[in-house]
């Protein structure tokens, strides 16, 4: 049986010792991967729970128009830190009974989503259709970023006149901050 490590690193070991070292290496890598994925899931649960502790998750309060104020991030859902201010989009939750959500980006397209409330403050948004206006590059970039953020929504909370939507990106600690219009 050929070894995966160069022979100079394996000199002086019996075949049983080599097999044991490979097994230990594989188990260590799998354990590290499992711990990492479990930690990420816990982060999401903690953020969603802490967001809910600060506000409400009442779908009837989603009705109406919300204006994007910023992209933000959070470590644990308790403190939201603004990364980038923005005021170029409106998110309109219409007819929540029908689960329809309309995203309008000023000077650009309208996109339609279906809202699913999973439990407590957990929700998902599934993209439907949209208009096909040839938007300026900066508007198109904002549309793409918002569409990606909304289709990766994990949970939400309403805090006063502010809607916080937690979404998954590469680091899973992102928040859209919207104000009631």
Buried (B, 14 or more C-beta within 10 A) or exposed (E): EEBEEEEEEBEEEEEEEBEEBBEEEEEEEEEEEEEEEEEEEEBBBBBBBBBBEBBEBEBEBBEEBBBBBBBBBBEEBEEBEEEEEBEBBBBBBBEBEEBBBBBBBEBBBBBBBEBEBEEEBBBBBBBEEBEEBEBEEEBBEBBEBBBEBBBBBBBBBBBEEBBBBBBBEEEBBBBBBBBEE
